[in-house]
């Protein structure tokens, strides 16, 4: 499977994702426009976010850091988090359990 062959969906303005849904997790490949923001929110899913390209500012439980390529952030279930693309970014997320809302 080629990631580029997966249909892209814009979930939040400026956040376009390609999703692979397995039995127990969802893998998300994001292309994010510079300046695009995800407001602070929480969900049942555990999440990891890895920056592939660009700079991404992420706040998790009130702590804000800037992440660059190769860096990974872990987000526990129900942790309040949100982010902003400082530059255009490519991110990879893993969500467990499956993100039914992204299907």
Short mmCIF file of the C-alpha atoms (twelve columns), coordinates in Angstrom:
data_MODEL
# 
_entry.id   MODEL 
# 
loop_
_atom_site.group_PDB 
_atom_site.id 
_atom_site.type_symbol 
_atom_site.label_atom_id 
_atom_site.label_alt_id 
_atom_site.label_comp_id 
_atom_site.label_asym_id 
_atom_site.label_seq_id 
_atom_site.Cartn_x 
_atom_site.Cartn_y 
_atom_site.Cartn_z 
_atom_site.pdbx_PDB_model_num 
ATOM 1   C CA . UNK A 1   0.000   0.000  0.000  1 
ATOM 2   C CA . UNK A 2   1.229   3.486  -0.850 1 
ATOM 3   C CA . UNK A 3   0.206   6.181  1.634  1 
ATOM 4   C CA . UNK A 4   -0.469  8.600  -1.247 1 
ATOM 5   C CA . UNK A 5   -3.117  6.172  -2.589 1 
ATOM 6   C CA . UNK A 6   -5.269  6.568  0.539  1 
ATOM 7   C CA . UNK A 7   -8.057  9.130  0.154  1 
ATOM 8   C CA . UNK A 8   -7.279  12.312 2.074  1 
ATOM 9   C CA . UNK A 9   -9.877  13.862 4.429  1 
ATOM 10  C CA . UNK A 10  -9.781  17.334 5.974  1 
ATOM 11  C CA . UNK A 11  -10.805 16.694 9.590  1 
ATOM 12  C CA . UNK A 12  -10.174 20.217 10.901 1 
ATOM 13  C CA . UNK A 13  -9.414  23.252 8.727  1 
ATOM 14  C CA . UNK A 14  -5.817  22.891 7.548  1 
ATOM 15  C CA . UNK A 15  -5.428  19.287 8.807  1 
ATOM 16  C CA . UNK A 16  -5.657  16.769 5.956  1 
ATOM 17  C CA . UNK A 17  -5.277  13.139 6.964  1 
ATOM 18  C CA . UNK A 18  -4.956  9.714  5.402  1 
ATOM 19  C CA . UNK A 19  -6.088  6.925  7.739  1 
ATOM 20  C CA . UNK A 20  -5.409  3.225  8.200  1 
ATOM 21  C CA . UNK A 21  -7.896  1.567  10.549 1 
ATOM 22  C CA . UNK A 22  -6.971  -1.760 12.131 1 
ATOM 23  C CA . UNK A 23  -8.903  -3.790 14.697 1 
ATOM 24  C CA . UNK A 24  -7.463  -1.998 17.758 1 
ATOM 25  C CA . UNK A 25  -5.827  1.217  16.488 1 
ATOM 26  C CA . UNK A 26  -5.857  3.934  13.834 1 
ATOM 27  C CA . UNK A 27  -2.760  5.210  12.051 1 
ATOM 28  C CA . UNK A 28  -3.020  8.781  10.710 1 
ATOM 29  C CA . UNK A 29  -0.737  10.521 8.220  1 
ATOM 30  C CA . UNK A 30  -1.314  14.279 8.391  1 
ATOM 31  C CA . UNK A 31  -0.381  17.148 6.095  1 
ATOM 32  C CA . UNK A 32  -0.890  20.364 8.062  1 
ATOM 33  C CA . UNK A 33  -0.912  23.914 6.723  1 
ATOM 34  C CA . UNK A 34  1.282   26.499 8.462  1 
ATOM 35  C CA . UNK A 35  -0.710  28.273 11.175 1 
ATOM 36  C CA . UNK A 36  -3.467  25.628 11.355 1 
ATOM 37  C CA . UNK A 37  -4.627  24.960 14.927 1 
ATOM 38  C CA . UNK A 38  -6.303  22.141 16.823 1 
ATOM 39  C CA . UNK A 39  -8.070  23.569 19.902 1 
ATOM 40  C CA . UNK A 40  -7.509  22.068 23.339 1 
ATOM 41  C CA . UNK A 41  -9.591  18.901 23.612 1 
ATOM 42  C CA . UNK A 42  -9.477  15.383 25.042 1 
ATOM 43  C CA . UNK A 43  -10.658 11.933 24.029 1 
ATOM 44  C CA . UNK A 44  -10.630 8.353  25.247 1 
ATOM 45  C CA . UNK A 45  -7.891  7.425  22.777 1 
ATOM 46  C CA . UNK A 46  -4.250  7.119  23.758 1 
ATOM 47  C CA . UNK A 47  -2.247  8.972  21.118 1 
ATOM 48  C CA . UNK A 48  1.300   9.365  19.908 1 
ATOM 49  C CA . UNK A 49  2.292   12.142 17.508 1 
ATOM 50  C CA . UNK A 50  5.566   12.087 15.607 1 
ATOM 51  C CA . UNK A 51  6.781   15.071 13.593 1 
ATOM 52  C CA . UNK A 52  8.043   13.944 10.193 1 
ATOM 53  C CA . UNK A 53  8.556   17.412 8.645  1 
ATOM 54  C CA . UNK A 54  8.243   20.975 9.948  1 
ATOM 55  C CA . UNK A 55  7.754   22.458 13.422 1 
ATOM 56  C CA . UNK A 56  4.666   21.782 15.518 1 
ATOM 57  C CA . UNK A 57  3.717   23.360 18.850 1 
ATOM 58  C CA . UNK A 58  1.829   20.968 21.128 1 
ATOM 59  C CA . UNK A 59  0.294   21.586 24.539 1 
ATOM 60  C CA . UNK A 60  -0.417  18.535 26.720 1 
ATOM 61  C CA . UNK A 61  -1.906  19.035 30.189 1 
ATOM 62  C CA . UNK A 62  -0.864  22.691 30.215 1 
ATOM 63  C CA . UNK A 63  2.757   22.115 29.116 1 
ATOM 64  C CA . UNK A 64  3.652   23.613 25.714 1 
ATOM 65  C CA . UNK A 65  6.665   22.491 23.655 1 
ATOM 66  C CA . UNK A 66  7.806   22.831 20.062 1 
ATOM 67  C CA . UNK A 67  8.425   19.532 18.289 1 
ATOM 68  C CA . UNK A 68  10.706  19.084 15.277 1 
ATOM 69  C CA . UNK A 69  11.393  16.154 12.933 1 
ATOM 70  C CA . UNK A 70  12.086  12.917 14.771 1 
ATOM 71  C CA . UNK A 71  10.435  14.051 18.005 1 
ATOM 72  C CA . UNK A 72  7.518   12.156 19.526 1 
ATOM 73  C CA . UNK A 73  4.859   13.243 22.002 1 
ATOM 74  C CA . UNK A 74  2.758   10.770 23.992 1 
ATOM 75  C CA . UNK A 75  -0.760  11.740 25.013 1 
ATOM 76  C CA . UNK A 76  -2.557  9.633  27.632 1 
ATOM 77  C CA . UNK A 77  -6.269  8.892  27.455 1 
ATOM 78  C CA . UNK A 78  -8.376  11.970 28.402 1 
ATOM 79  C CA . UNK A 79  -5.333  14.302 28.626 1 
ATOM 80  C CA . UNK A 80  -6.204  17.845 27.524 1 
ATOM 81  C CA . UNK A 81  -4.145  18.692 24.433 1 
ATOM 82  C CA . UNK A 82  -4.040  20.862 21.333 1 
ATOM 83  C CA . UNK A 83  -1.546  22.120 18.802 1 
ATOM 84  C CA . UNK A 84  -0.516  24.570 16.124 1 
ATOM 85  C CA . UNK A 85  1.624   24.142 13.029 1 
ATOM 86  C CA . UNK A 86  4.458   26.680 13.229 1 
ATOM 87  C CA . UNK A 87  5.394   25.730 9.646  1 
ATOM 88  C CA . UNK A 88  3.753   23.401 7.153  1 
ATOM 89  C CA . UNK A 89  4.065   19.951 8.765  1 
ATOM 90  C CA . UNK A 90  3.794   16.264 8.156  1 
ATOM 91  C CA . UNK A 91  2.791   14.326 11.272 1 
ATOM 92  C CA . UNK A 92  2.077   10.676 12.016 1 
ATOM 93  C CA . UNK A 93  -0.391  9.797  14.775 1 
ATOM 94  C CA . UNK A 94  -1.337  6.479  16.327 1 
ATOM 95  C CA . UNK A 95  -4.670  6.312  18.178 1 
ATOM 96  C CA . UNK A 96  -5.813  3.423  20.356 1 
ATOM 97  C CA . UNK A 97  -8.629  2.370  20.302 1 
ATOM 98  C CA . UNK A 98  -9.733  2.932  16.696 1 
ATOM 99  C CA . UNK A 99  -10.900 6.442  15.758 1 
ATOM 100 C CA . UNK A 100 -14.382 5.507  14.536 1 
ATOM 101 C CA . UNK A 101 -15.053 9.217  13.884 1 
ATOM 102 C CA . UNK A 102 -12.268 9.275  11.253 1 
ATOM 103 C CA . UNK A 103 -13.740 6.417  9.191  1 
# 
